Amino acid sequence: MVPVMRRILSFIFTTNSAIWFEKDLTEELADYKAKIPVKIDMTSTSQTIEWLKNQKLSWVIHPKEIAAALEYNHFWPSVRTNGKIIGCTKIGFDKVYIVDYNRVIELPERMAFFYDIFILPEYRGKSLAKHITIQAIKYLKKQGYTKVGLHVPPWNKASLSICKKMGFKKVSYIRYFRIFGVSIQIASTTKELSIFKGGKIMREKIPYG
């Protein structure tokens, strides 16, 4: 009964907010080394998905994110030490599912999107997030991508700090409301987001669910 009530309440009213960042991949890139030896597997999307499912943390994975990742061949690299997965990042392109808006967004050409980075608690504080971000960006550049976007909730100070150190530029703060199924966006924007300028929100019936 509780899940049904949650869905009803979510339909009546839901809200969230996020700071949006972008990075030009043609700019010079600083390098960060992890404090422990790790290997990043850029082609381990299926393994990463199964590993995340086993963490039993609903906030790190969403069924519609998984569906979009599999349909559009997104990169979900895993991070391993001594052969054991200890973290991952999730990178989308072409079309990505944004949980905040419950929408699939079609990205501009040659733009990627970082969903998030997850590291097991016992391995945090070892510069892994910065190292993963840099290695992922290097990989994206080799694949021909020229820009990457991401968004971070204002309370996530650790991720905001990483964005600043990585050279991501703040481009917007967006507060999102959905009231009785009607979506409302309020944005404080330094410039128009590339993710919406060159791409588009898919407003037709949402696939994957």
N, C-alpha and C positions, 0 to 999 in steps of 0.2 A: 504493500500500500504506500510505503514511504516513497519509492521511486516514482510512482504515479503522481503523488502530490508535488514532488520536486519538479516534474515536467510541467504540471499545471502552473505552479508558481513562476517557473522560468518563462512560460509563455506570457503570463500577465506582466512580469517586469524582470528584466535583467540588465546589469550595467557592468562595465569594466573600463579601464583606462590604460594607456600605454604610451611610452615615448618611442617614436620611430627614428631609426638611424639608417644612414646609407654610407657606403664606402666605395670610392672610385678605385678599382683594382689596377689602374694604370699608374697610380702614385707609388712612390718608394715605400717599401715594406720593411718594418723593423722585424727582428727575429727574437724569439723567446724559446729557450730550451727547457724541457721538463726536468725536474729534479730527480727523477727516477727513469731508468731505461724503459721506453715504451715503443710499441709498434702500432702504427695507424693503418688500418686496412680500409681503403676507400671503396672497395667493392663488396662489402659485407652486409649489405642492406637487410637481407633475409635473416642473417644471424643476429644482427642488431635488433631487429623487431622481436625475435623470439626472446632474446636476452632481456629486453625492456619489459615484455609481458611477464617474465618471471620475477621482476622486481615488485610486482603487485602494488605499484604506485600510480593511481589513475591520472595524476597530473602530468606525468612524464610521457604519456602516450594516449592517443585518441584514435578510435576506429576509423574515422574519416581521414585522419592524417596518414594512417597506414594504407588505406585504399588509394589515396592520391599518390603516395610514394610508390606503390607497386604498379599502378597504371601508367605513371609518367616516368618510371625508372629513376627516381630520385636517388641521391647519394646519402646513405646513412652510415658513415664510417664508424667502425668500432675502434676502441683503444685497448691495447692488451699489454700486460706485463707478465713475463714468464708463461705466455700462452693463454692467460686468463683475461677475459674481458672485464675491464674495470670502469669503462665509461664509453661515451659515444657523443656524436653530434648528429643533427638531422638537417640536411640541406635539400631544398626543393628548387625546382625551376619549371618553366613552362606553365603548369597550373599547380597552385598550392592551396591547401585547405587552411584557413585562418580560424582557429577555434573561437577567438574573441568575437568574430562577426558571424560565425556559423555560415561561412561562405567560401566558395572556391574562387580564388583570384587568378586571373590569367596575367602572368608577368610579361613585362616588355622583353624583347629579344635580347639575349646575352646578359640577362640579369638573373641572379640567383637569390635565394632567400634562406637565411639561417633560422630554423625553428627554435632550437635551443641546444644547450650542451648539458649533459648529465654525467657526473662523476660520483662513484660510490663514496659515501661519507668518509671512510677511512683513508681515502687517497686524495682528499682535498688539501689545499694549501701547498701543493707541489708544482705550481705553475702549469698544470695540465691543461686548463681551459685556454690559457693564452697560447700554449704550444699547439693545441689542436686547431684553434682558430687560424693561426698562421699557416699551418700545413694544409688546411682545407682551402684557404685562399690561394696558396701556391698551386694547388691542384686545379682549382677553378680557372685560374689564369691560363694554365696549360690547355684547358679545354675550350678556351676562347671567350670566357665570361669577362665582362668589363666592369660590372657593378654588382654589389650585394647589398641587400636590405635586411633589416631585422627590427623587432620591436620588443621592448622590455617594460614590465610594469614598474611604476615609480618606487615601489617598496623594495625592489630587488637591487640593493645597493652594490652587491658583489658583481652582478652582470653589468650594471651601469659603469662601474669602475673599469671593467675589462674593455667595454666599448670605447671608453675614453683613451685607454692605453693603446688600443689597436688602431686608433685613428679614425674611428667611425664618427661621422658628423650628425648631430641632432638636426632633424629636418621637420619634426612635427610632434605635437602632443595631441592625442585623439581620445576623447571621451565618447564612449559608445553606449547607447541605450536601446533597448527593444521593449516596447510597451504594446501588449496585445498583438504581437507579431509585426508591429510597425517599427522599422529601424530608423534611428536618429544618430547622426554623427556630429559632434562639435569638435572642431579642430583649431588649434593654435599653431600656425604653420609659418616656418621661416621661408620655405619655398614649396612649390608643389611636389609632392612625393613622386618619384619616378615610378614606383610600384603602382600608382593609380593613374599617373599621367600617360605612360606608354602602354600600360596594361588596362585591365578592366575587371570590375567585380562581376562575377557571373550571377546575374539576378534571376535567371530562369530557375526552374526546379533544381534543387541541389542534388547532384548525384551522390552515390555512395551511402545512401541511408534515407 
